Amino acid sequence: MRSFALTAAFACVAFPFAPQADDGDAALAAVPSAPSRTWSEVYAWLGRRADAGEREAARLVLEMHRIGPRAYGQDFRATPQQLQRWQCRAQGVEPPCAAPSPTA
């Protein structure tokens, strides 16, 4: 069910108007909304936001990485260091942390 909800959230990116987050969720509220955006561009954008410290962006980029082949028909690449850093941020702690592998 969680994957469906995230896939539905990412689908909103394809529409001309981005959804507005009521809970102050900066990562979702600022997702590029142009119809011409590709999933790779969204993934790269979320990765930059996650690297800048946004927890929700880290959670979303990890989910895109995990379900990319099934949901988007493509592999979203990331280094082990990126995955570790994003996993830490998604948990709300700064790297380095003892985060479990995001692919497990």
LOMARLO-836047 format. One record per residue: residue number from 1; x, z, y of N, C-alpha, C in turn; chain; residue in three letters. Coordinates in Angstrom, 2 decimals. Layout:
BEGIN
n=NUM | n_px=X | n_pz=Z | n_py=Y | ca_px=X | ca_pz=Z | ca_py=Y | c_px=X | c_pz=Z | c_py=Y | chain=A | res=ala
...
//
This chain:
BEGIN
n=1 | n_px=0.82 | n_pz=0.00 | n_py=-1.20 | ca_px=0.00 | ca_pz=0.00 | ca_py=0.00 | c_px=0.86 | c_pz=0.00 | c_py=1.25 | chain=A | res=met
n=2 | n_px=1.97 | n_pz=0.77 | n_py=1.23 | ca_px=2.84 | ca_pz=0.85 | ca_py=2.39 | c_px=3.43 | c_pz=-0.52 | c_py=2.72 | chain=A | res=arg
n=3 | n_px=3.87 | n_pz=-1.26 | n_py=1.68 | ca_px=4.43 | ca_pz=-2.58 | ca_py=1.91 | c_px=3.40 | c_pz=-3.52 | c_py=2.53 | chain=A | res=ser
n=4 | n_px=2.15 | n_pz=-3.42 | n_py=2.09 | ca_px=1.09 | ca_pz=-4.25 | ca_py=2.66 | c_px=0.93 | c_pz=-3.95 | c_py=4.13 | chain=A | res=phe
n=5 | n_px=0.93 | n_pz=-2.67 | n_py=4.49 | ca_px=0.76 | ca_pz=-2.28 | ca_py=5.89 | c_px=1.91 | c_pz=-2.81 | c_py=6.74 | chain=A | res=ala
n=6 | n_px=3.13 | n_pz=-2.73 | n_py=6.23 | ca_px=4.27 | ca_pz=-3.24 | ca_py=6.98 | c_px=4.23 | c_pz=-4.75 | c_py=7.09 | chain=A | res=leu
n=7 | n_px=3.84 | n_pz=-5.42 | n_py=6.01 | ca_px=3.73 | ca_pz=-6.87 | ca_py=6.06 | c_px=2.68 | c_pz=-7.27 | c_py=7.08 | chain=A | res=thr
n=8 | n_px=1.57 | n_pz=-6.55 | n_py=7.12 | ca_px=0.53 | ca_pz=-6.84 | ca_py=8.11 | c_px=1.06 | c_pz=-6.61 | c_py=9.52 | chain=A | res=ala
n=9 | n_px=1.86 | n_pz=-5.56 | n_py=9.69 | ca_px=2.43 | ca_pz=-5.28 | ca_py=11.02 | c_px=3.36 | c_pz=-6.41 | c_py=11.44 | chain=A | res=ala
n=10 | n_px=4.19 | n_pz=-6.90 | n_py=10.51 | ca_px=5.09 | ca_pz=-7.99 | ca_py=10.84 | c_px=4.33 | c_pz=-9.27 | c_py=11.12 | chain=A | res=phe
n=11 | n_px=3.19 | n_pz=-9.46 | n_py=10.49 | ca_px=2.39 | ca_pz=-10.66 | ca_py=10.71 | c_px=1.91 | c_pz=-10.75 | c_py=12.15 | chain=A | res=ala
n=12 | n_px=1.77 | n_pz=-9.61 | n_py=12.79 | ca_px=1.33 | ca_pz=-9.61 | ca_py=14.20 | c_px=2.34 | c_pz=-10.30 | c_py=15.10 | chain=A | res=cys
n=13 | n_px=3.59 | n_pz=-10.38 | n_py=14.66 | ca_px=4.63 | ca_pz=-11.01 | ca_py=15.47 | c_px=4.33 | c_pz=-12.49 | c_py=15.66 | chain=A | res=val
n=14 | n_px=3.63 | n_pz=-13.09 | n_py=14.73 | ca_px=3.36 | ca_pz=-14.52 | ca_py=14.80 | c_px=2.28 | c_pz=-14.87 | c_py=15.82 | chain=A | res=ala
n=15 | n_px=1.56 | n_pz=-13.90 | n_py=16.30 | ca_px=0.49 | ca_pz=-14.16 | ca_py=17.26 | c_px=1.02 | c_pz=-14.12 | c_py=18.69 | chain=A | res=phe
n=16 | n_px=0.35 | n_pz=-14.78 | n_py=19.62 | ca_px=0.83 | ca_pz=-14.84 | ca_py=21.00 | c_px=0.87 | c_pz=-13.49 | c_py=21.70 | chain=A | res=pro
n=17 | n_px=0.14 | n_pz=-12.51 | n_py=21.22 | ca_px=0.11 | ca_pz=-11.21 | ca_py=21.87 | c_px=0.60 | c_pz=-10.15 | c_py=20.91 | chain=A | res=phe
n=18 | n_px=1.62 | n_pz=-9.42 | n_py=21.31 | ca_px=2.15 | ca_pz=-8.35 | ca_py=20.46 | c_px=1.21 | c_pz=-7.15 | c_py=20.51 | chain=A | res=ala
n=19 | n_px=1.08 | n_pz=-6.44 | n_py=19.40 | ca_px=0.24 | ca_pz=-5.24 | ca_py=19.41 | c_px=0.86 | c_pz=-4.17 | c_py=20.30 | chain=A | res=pro
n=20 | n_px=0.03 | n_pz=-3.43 | n_py=20.97 | ca_px=0.51 | ca_pz=-2.34 | ca_py=21.80 | c_px=0.40 | c_pz=-1.04 | c_py=21.02 | chain=A | res=gln
n=21 | n_px=1.49 | n_pz=-0.33 | n_py=20.94 | ca_px=1.51 | ca_pz=0.93 | ca_py=20.19 | c_px=0.95 | c_pz=2.04 | c_py=21.07 | chain=A | res=ala
n=22 | n_px=-0.02 | n_pz=2.77 | n_py=20.55 | ca_px=-0.62 | ca_pz=3.86 | ca_py=21.30 | c_px=0.21 | c_pz=5.13 | c_py=21.24 | chain=A | res=asp
n=23 | n_px=1.10 | n_pz=5.22 | n_py=20.27 | ca_px=1.85 | ca_pz=6.46 | ca_py=20.09 | c_px=3.24 | c_pz=6.39 | c_py=20.71 | chain=A | res=asp
n=24 | n_px=3.47 | n_pz=5.48 | n_py=21.62 | ca_px=4.76 | ca_pz=5.38 | ca_py=22.28 | c_px=5.83 | c_pz=4.77 | c_py=21.40 | chain=A | res=gly
n=25 | n_px=5.45 | n_pz=4.06 | n_py=20.38 | ca_px=6.39 | ca_pz=3.46 | ca_py=19.44 | c_px=7.06 | c_pz=2.26 | c_py=20.11 | chain=A | res=asp
n=26 | n_px=8.22 | n_pz=2.50 | n_py=20.71 | ca_px=8.91 | ca_pz=1.46 | ca_py=21.48 | c_px=9.32 | c_pz=0.27 | c_py=20.62 | chain=A | res=ala
n=27 | n_px=9.70 | n_pz=0.51 | n_py=19.38 | ca_px=10.16 | ca_pz=-0.59 | ca_py=18.53 | c_px=9.05 | c_pz=-1.59 | c_py=18.27 | chain=A | res=ala
n=28 | n_px=7.86 | n_pz=-1.11 | n_py=17.95 | ca_px=6.76 | ca_pz=-2.03 | ca_py=17.68 | c_px=6.18 | c_pz=-2.64 | c_py=18.94 | chain=A | res=leu
n=29 | n_px=6.10 | n_pz=-1.88 | n_py=20.00 | ca_px=5.50 | ca_pz=-2.37 | ca_py=21.23 | c_px=6.32 | c_pz=-3.49 | c_py=21.84 | chain=A | res=ala
n=30 | n_px=7.62 | n_pz=-3.50 | n_py=21.58 | ca_px=8.49 | ca_pz=-4.48 | ca_py=22.21 | c_px=8.89 | c_pz=-5.63 | c_py=21.29 | chain=A | res=ala
n=31 | n_px=8.27 | n_pz=-5.75 | n_py=20.12 | ca_px=8.61 | ca_pz=-6.84 | ca_py=19.20 | c_px=8.37 | c_pz=-8.17 | c_py=19.88 | chain=A | res=val
n=32 | n_px=9.35 | n_pz=-9.07 | n_py=19.82 | ca_px=9.15 | ca_pz=-10.38 | ca_py=20.43 | c_px=7.88 | c_pz=-11.02 | c_py=19.88 | chain=A | res=pro
n=33 | n_px=7.06 | n_pz=-11.56 | n_py=20.75 | ca_px=5.76 | ca_pz=-12.03 | ca_py=20.30 | c_px=5.57 | c_pz=-13.54 | c_py=20.36 | chain=A | res=ser
n=34 | n_px=6.57 | n_pz=-14.28 | n_py=20.77 | ca_px=6.40 | ca_pz=-15.72 | ca_py=20.86 | c_px=6.13 | c_pz=-16.31 | c_py=19.48 | chain=A | res=ala
n=35 | n_px=5.18 | n_pz=-17.22 | n_py=19.36 | ca_px=4.86 | ca_pz=-17.81 | ca_py=18.06 | c_px=6.05 | c_pz=-18.52 | c_py=17.43 | chain=A | res=pro
n=36 | n_px=7.03 | n_pz=-18.93 | n_py=18.23 | ca_px=8.16 | ca_pz=-19.67 | ca_py=17.70 | c_px=9.22 | c_pz=-18.76 | c_py=17.06 | chain=A | res=ser
n=37 | n_px=9.05 | n_pz=-17.46 | n_py=17.13 | ca_px=10.02 | ca_pz=-16.55 | ca_py=16.53 | c_px=10.03 | c_pz=-16.73 | c_py=15.01 | chain=A | res=arg
n=38 | n_px=11.22 | n_pz=-16.74 | n_py=14.45 | ca_px=11.35 | ca_pz=-16.80 | ca_py=13.00 | c_px=11.55 | c_pz=-15.39 | c_py=12.49 | chain=A | res=thr
n=39 | n_px=11.32 | n_pz=-15.19 | n_py=11.19 | ca_px=11.54 | ca_pz=-13.87 | ca_py=10.61 | c_px=12.99 | c_pz=-13.46 | c_py=10.75 | chain=A | res=trp
n=40 | n_px=13.91 | n_pz=-14.41 | n_py=10.68 | ca_px=15.33 | ca_pz=-14.09 | ca_py=10.84 | c_px=15.61 | c_pz=-13.55 | c_py=12.24 | chain=A | res=ser
n=41 | n_px=14.97 | n_pz=-14.14 | n_py=13.23 | ca_px=15.14 | ca_pz=-13.66 | ca_py=14.61 | c_px=14.57 | c_pz=-12.25 | c_py=14.77 | chain=A | res=glu
n=42 | n_px=13.42 | n_pz=-12.01 | n_py=14.18 | ca_px=12.81 | ca_pz=-10.68 | ca_py=14.26 | c_px=13.69 | c_pz=-9.67 | c_py=13.56 | chain=A | res=val
n=43 | n_px=14.22 | n_pz=-10.04 | n_py=12.39 | ca_px=15.11 | ca_pz=-9.16 | ca_py=11.64 | c_px=16.36 | c_pz=-8.82 | c_py=12.46 | chain=A | res=tyr
n=44 | n_px=16.96 | n_pz=-9.83 | n_py=13.07 | ca_px=18.15 | ca_pz=-9.61 | ca_py=13.90 | c_px=17.82 | c_pz=-8.73 | c_py=15.10 | chain=A | res=ala
n=45 | n_px=16.67 | n_pz=-8.97 | n_py=15.71 | ca_px=16.25 | ca_pz=-8.17 | ca_py=16.87 | c_px=16.04 | c_pz=-6.71 | c_py=16.47 | chain=A | res=trp
n=46 | n_px=15.33 | n_pz=-6.50 | n_py=15.35 | ca_px=15.12 | ca_pz=-5.13 | ca_py=14.88 | c_px=16.43 | c_pz=-4.47 | c_py=14.51 | chain=A | res=leu
n=47 | n_px=17.36 | n_pz=-5.22 | n_py=13.93 | ca_px=18.67 | ca_pz=-4.68 | ca_py=13.59 | c_px=19.41 | c_pz=-4.20 | c_py=14.83 | chain=A | res=gly
n=48 | n_px=19.34 | n_pz=-4.98 | n_py=15.91 | ca_px=19.98 | ca_pz=-4.55 | ca_py=17.16 | c_px=19.33 | c_pz=-3.29 | c_py=17.71 | chain=A | res=arg
n=49 | n_px=18.00 | n_pz=-3.22 | n_py=17.64 | ca_px=17.29 | ca_pz=-2.03 | ca_py=18.11 | c_px=17.65 | c_pz=-0.81 | c_py=17.26 | chain=A | res=arg
n=50 | n_px=17.74 | n_pz=-1.02 | n_py=15.95 | ca_px=18.12 | ca_pz=0.07 | ca_py=15.04 | c_px=19.54 | c_pz=0.53 | c_py=15.35 | chain=A | res=ala
n=51 | n_px=20.45 | n_pz=-0.42 | n_py=15.60 | ca_px=21.83 | ca_pz=-0.07 | ca_py=15.94 | c_px=21.90 | c_pz=0.70 | c_py=17.26 | chain=A | res=asp
n=52 | n_px=20.93 | n_pz=0.45 | n_py=18.13 | ca_px=20.88 | ca_pz=1.16 | ca_py=19.41 | c_px=20.27 | c_pz=2.55 | c_py=19.27 | chain=A | res=ala
n=53 | n_px=19.80 | n_pz=2.89 | n_py=18.05 | ca_px=19.32 | ca_pz=4.24 | ca_py=17.80 | c_px=17.82 | c_pz=4.40 | c_py=17.63 | chain=A | res=gly
n=54 | n_px=17.06 | n_pz=3.32 | n_py=17.60 | ca_px=15.61 | ca_pz=3.45 | ca_py=17.48 | c_px=15.21 | c_pz=3.67 | c_py=16.02 | chain=A | res=glu
n=55 | n_px=14.61 | n_pz=4.80 | n_py=15.76 | ca_px=14.26 | ca_pz=5.21 | ca_py=14.41 | c_px=13.26 | c_pz=4.25 | c_py=13.75 | chain=A | res=arg
n=56 | n_px=12.21 | n_pz=3.88 | n_py=14.44 | ca_px=11.19 | ca_pz=3.01 | ca_py=13.86 | c_px=11.75 | c_pz=1.62 | c_py=13.59 | chain=A | res=glu
n=57 | n_px=12.61 | n_pz=1.13 | n_py=14.48 | ca_px=13.25 | ca_pz=-0.17 | ca_py=14.24 | c_px=14.11 | c_pz=-0.11 | c_py=12.99 | chain=A | res=ala
n=58 | n_px=14.80 | n_pz=1.00 | n_py=12.79 | ca_px=15.62 | ca_pz=1.17 | ca_py=11.58 | c_px=14.75 | c_pz=1.14 | c_py=10.33 | chain=A | res=ala
n=59 | n_px=13.62 | n_pz=1.81 | n_py=10.38 | ca_px=12.72 | ca_pz=1.84 | ca_py=9.23 | c_px=12.19 | c_pz=0.43 | c_py=8.93 | chain=A | res=arg
n=60 | n_px=11.83 | n_pz=-0.29 | n_py=9.97 | ca_px=11.28 | ca_pz=-1.63 | ca_py=9.78 | c_px=12.32 | c_pz=-2.63 | c_py=9.29 | chain=A | res=leu
n=61 | n_px=13.53 | n_pz=-2.57 | n_py=9.84 | ca_px=14.56 | ca_pz=-3.51 | ca_py=9.42 | c_px=14.96 | c_pz=-3.24 | c_py=7.96 | chain=A | res=val
n=62 | n_px=14.97 | n_pz=-1.99 | n_py=7.56 | ca_px=15.24 | ca_pz=-1.67 | ca_py=6.15 | c_px=14.14 | c_pz=-2.22 | c_py=5.25 | chain=A | res=leu
n=63 | n_px=12.91 | n_pz=-2.10 | n_py=5.69 | ca_px=11.79 | ca_pz=-2.62 | ca_py=4.89 | c_px=11.87 | c_pz=-4.14 | c_py=4.79 | chain=A | res=glu
n=64 | n_px=12.19 | n_pz=-4.81 | n_py=5.88 | ca_px=12.34 | ca_pz=-6.27 | ca_py=5.84 | c_px=13.46 | c_pz=-6.66 | c_py=4.88 | chain=A | res=met
n=65 | n_px=14.56 | n_pz=-5.92 | n_py=4.91 | ca_px=15.68 | ca_pz=-6.19 | ca_py=4.01 | c_px=15.24 | c_pz=-6.02 | c_py=2.56 | chain=A | res=his
n=66 | n_px=14.48 | n_pz=-4.98 | n_py=2.30 | ca_px=14.06 | ca_pz=-4.66 | ca_py=0.93 | c_px=13.07 | c_pz=-5.68 | c_py=0.37 | chain=A | res=arg
n=67 | n_px=12.09 | n_pz=-6.07 | n_py=1.16 | ca_px=11.02 | ca_pz=-6.93 | ca_py=0.63 | c_px=11.15 | c_pz=-8.39 | c_py=1.07 | chain=A | res=ile
n=68 | n_px=12.25 | n_pz=-8.74 | n_py=1.73 | ca_px=12.43 | ca_pz=-10.09 | ca_py=2.25 | c_px=12.14 | c_pz=-11.22 | c_py=1.28 | chain=A | res=gly
n=69 | n_px=12.75 | n_pz=-11.21 | n_py=0.09 | ca_px=12.51 | ca_pz=-12.32 | ca_py=-0.82 | c_px=11.04 | c_pz=-12.46 | c_py=-1.24 | chain=A | res=pro
n=70 | n_px=10.38 | n_pz=-11.35 | n_py=-1.49 | ca_px=8.97 | ca_pz=-11.41 | ca_py=-1.93 | c_px=8.02 | c_pz=-11.71 | c_py=-0.78 | chain=A | res=arg
n=71 | n_px=8.18 | n_pz=-11.04 | n_py=0.34 | ca_px=7.21 | ca_pz=-11.14 | ca_py=1.43 | c_px=7.48 | c_pz=-12.31 | c_py=2.37 | chain=A | res=ala
n=72 | n_px=8.76 | n_pz=-12.64 | n_py=2.58 | ca_px=9.09 | ca_pz=-13.66 | ca_py=3.58 | c_px=9.75 | c_pz=-14.89 | c_py=2.98 | chain=A | res=tyr
n=73 | n_px=10.05 | n_pz=-14.83 | n_py=1.67 | ca_px=10.68 | ca_pz=-15.96 | ca_py=1.01 | c_px=12.12 | c_pz=-16.18 | c_py=1.43 | chain=A | res=gly
n=74 | n_px=12.77 | n_pz=-15.14 | n_py=1.90 | ca_px=14.16 | ca_pz=-15.27 | ca_py=2.29 | c_px=14.87 | c_pz=-13.94 | c_py=2.15 | chain=A | res=gln
n=75 | n_px=16.18 | n_pz=-14.03 | n_py=1.99 | ca_px=17.03 | ca_pz=-12.86 | ca_py=1.92 | c_px=17.48 | c_pz=-12.48 | c_py=3.32 | chain=A | res=asp
n=76 | n_px=17.32 | n_pz=-11.24 | n_py=3.68 | ca_px=17.84 | ca_pz=-10.76 | ca_py=4.96 | c_px=19.13 | c_pz=-10.01 | c_py=4.64 | chain=A | res=phe
n=77 | n_px=20.22 | n_pz=-10.50 | n_py=5.11 | ca_px=21.53 | ca_pz=-9.94 | ca_py=4.79 | c_px=21.88 | c_pz=-8.77 | c_py=5.70 | chain=A | res=arg
n=78 | n_px=22.63 | n_pz=-7.84 | n_py=5.11 | ca_px=23.15 | ca_pz=-6.70 | ca_py=5.85 | c_px=24.36 | c_pz=-6.17 | c_py=5.10 | chain=A | res=ala
n=79 | n_px=25.31 | n_pz=-5.66 | n_py=5.83 | ca_px=26.48 | ca_pz=-5.06 | ca_py=5.18 | c_px=26.09 | c_pz=-3.68 | c_py=4.65 | chain=A | res=thr
n=80 | n_px=26.85 | n_pz=-3.18 | n_py=3.69 | ca_px=26.59 | ca_pz=-1.81 | ca_py=3.22 | c_px=26.65 | c_pz=-0.78 | c_py=4.36 | chain=A | res=pro
n=81 | n_px=27.54 | n_pz=-1.01 | n_py=5.31 | ca_px=27.65 | ca_pz=-0.10 | ca_py=6.46 | c_px=26.38 | c_pz=-0.14 | c_py=7.32 | chain=A | res=gln
n=82 | n_px=25.85 | n_pz=-1.33 | n_py=7.55 | ca_px=24.60 | ca_pz=-1.45 | ca_py=8.31 | c_px=23.47 | c_pz=-0.73 | c_py=7.59 | chain=A | res=gln
n=83 | n_px=23.35 | n_pz=-0.97 | n_py=6.30 | ca_px=22.27 | ca_pz=-0.34 | ca_py=5.54 | c_px=22.38 | c_pz=1.18 | c_py=5.60 | chain=A | res=leu
n=84 | n_px=23.60 | n_pz=1.70 | n_py=5.47 | ca_px=23.81 | ca_pz=3.14 | ca_py=5.53 | c_px=23.43 | c_pz=3.68 | c_py=6.91 | chain=A | res=gln
n=85 | n_px=23.87 | n_pz=2.99 | n_py=7.96 | ca_px=23.58 | ca_pz=3.41 | ca_py=9.33 | c_px=22.08 | c_pz=3.38 | c_py=9.61 | chain=A | res=arg
n=86 | n_px=21.41 | n_pz=2.32 | n_py=9.17 | ca_px=19.96 | ca_pz=2.21 | ca_py=9.39 | c_px=19.21 | c_pz=3.26 | c_py=8.59 | chain=A | res=trp
n=87 | n_px=19.67 | n_pz=3.54 | n_py=7.37 | ca_px=19.02 | ca_pz=4.56 | ca_py=6.56 | c_px=19.12 | c_pz=5.92 | c_py=7.25 | chain=A | res=gln
n=88 | n_px=20.28 | n_pz=6.24 | n_py=7.78 | ca_px=20.46 | ca_pz=7.49 | ca_py=8.52 | c_px=19.50 | c_pz=7.55 | c_py=9.70 | chain=A | res=cys
n=89 | n_px=19.48 | n_pz=6.49 | n_py=10.48 | ca_px=18.62 | ca_pz=6.47 | ca_py=11.66 | c_px=17.15 | c_pz=6.57 | c_py=11.29 | chain=A | res=arg
n=90 | n_px=16.75 | n_pz=5.91 | n_py=10.20 | ca_px=15.36 | ca_pz=5.97 | ca_py=9.77 | c_px=14.97 | c_pz=7.40 | c_py=9.39 | chain=A | res=ala
n=91 | n_px=15.95 | n_pz=8.16 | n_py=8.92 | ca_px=15.71 | ca_pz=9.56 | ca_py=8.57 | c_px=15.81 | c_pz=10.48 | c_py=9.79 | chain=A | res=gln
n=92 | n_px=16.23 | n_pz=9.92 | n_py=10.92 | ca_px=16.32 | ca_pz=10.71 | ca_py=12.13 | c_px=17.62 | c_pz=11.46 | c_py=12.30 | chain=A | res=gly
n=93 | n_px=18.66 | n_pz=11.04 | n_py=11.59 | ca_px=19.97 | ca_pz=11.67 | ca_py=11.74 | c_px=20.97 | c_pz=10.61 | c_py=12.14 | chain=A | res=val
n=94 | n_px=22.00 | n_pz=11.04 | n_py=12.82 | ca_px=23.03 | ca_pz=10.10 | ca_py=13.24 | c_px=24.05 | c_pz=9.90 | c_py=12.13 | chain=A | res=glu
n=95 | n_px=24.53 | n_pz=8.67 | n_py=11.98 | ca_px=25.57 | ca_pz=8.42 | ca_py=10.99 | c_px=26.85 | c_pz=9.15 | c_py=11.38 | chain=A | res=pro
n=96 | n_px=27.72 | n_pz=9.49 | n_py=10.48 | ca_px=27.55 | ca_pz=9.34 | ca_py=9.04 | c_px=26.61 | c_pz=10.41 | c_py=8.49 | chain=A | res=pro
n=97 | n_px=25.89 | n_pz=10.05 | n_py=7.48 | ca_px=25.00 | ca_pz=10.99 | ca_py=6.84 | c_px=25.05 | c_pz=10.75 | c_py=5.33 | chain=A | res=cys
n=98 | n_px=24.47 | n_pz=11.64 | n_py=4.60 | ca_px=24.45 | ca_pz=11.52 | ca_py=3.14 | c_px=23.12 | c_pz=10.90 | c_py=2.72 | chain=A | res=ala
n=99 | n_px=22.84 | n_pz=9.72 | n_py=3.26 | ca_px=21.57 | ca_pz=9.06 | ca_py=2.95 | c_px=21.65 | c_pz=8.38 | c_py=1.60 | chain=A | res=ala
n=100 | n_px=20.55 | n_pz=8.39 | n_py=0.85 | ca_px=20.54 | ca_pz=7.67 | ca_py=-0.42 | c_px=20.60 | c_pz=6.17 | c_py=-0.17 | chain=A | res=pro
n=101 | n_px=20.96 | n_pz=5.43 | n_py=-1.17 | ca_px=21.02 | ca_pz=3.98 | ca_py=-1.04 | c_px=19.65 | c_pz=3.42 | c_py=-0.72 | chain=A | res=ser
n=102 | n_px=19.51 | n_pz=2.56 | n_py=0.32 | ca_px=18.20 | ca_pz=2.01 | ca_py=0.68 | c_px=17.68 | c_pz=0.99 | c_py=-0.32 | chain=A | res=pro
n=103 | n_px=18.53 | n_pz=0.53 | n_py=-1.23 | ca_px=18.10 | ca_pz=-0.43 | ca_py=-2.22 | c_px=17.69 | c_pz=0.21 | c_py=-3.52 | chain=A | res=thr
n=104 | n_px=17.84 | n_pz=1.52 | n_py=-3.63 | ca_px=17.49 | ca_pz=2.22 | ca_py=-4.86 | c_px=15.99 | c_pz=2.43 | c_py=-4.98 | chain=A | res=ala
//
